[in-house]
Amino acid sequence: VGVCGGWVKVYIEPQLEQPTLLILGAGHVGLALVKIASLMNYRIILQDDRENALENVELPMDVEFVLCDIADLPKEVQITEQTCIVGLTRDAQLDIDGFPALLETNFAYFGSIGSLNRWAHTKKHILERGVSQEKIDRIKSPIGLNIRGITPDEIAISILAEIIQVLNTK
């Protein structure tokens, strides 16, 4: 109650950290995810280890590109509880070499593209490197909601839908 006898309503809206999409791999699906996610309020970081990965590619203005190996990402990028890691690499060996370092971080979501066979192969080799089953189980593979998408854009939409679902249930 105010001095004049009136009422004042105060609306408080929490300011949460902007979610980050850390996209591993600048292939067809990675670039489709960049395009679609740029319509949302995400900080987008695209990683690739190939210097020519973005040849003839124009990224949206606010997308950050990191040229490094996946294993070096925790030194290059701050990974927080609002970071969604999206593994869209071209080769399971990149995942085997890089995922263990990312599993040491505190991310919100971690998904990896690939067939069940590729994921079984990747998981086996990560386990052999001494990563615990509990940590490996934090990776969702195959990635995305099952909408039966086949084009890069459709796969990107299924991935983004899954990320939205995860973030909205936290």
Disulfide bonds with the S-S distance in Angstrom:
none
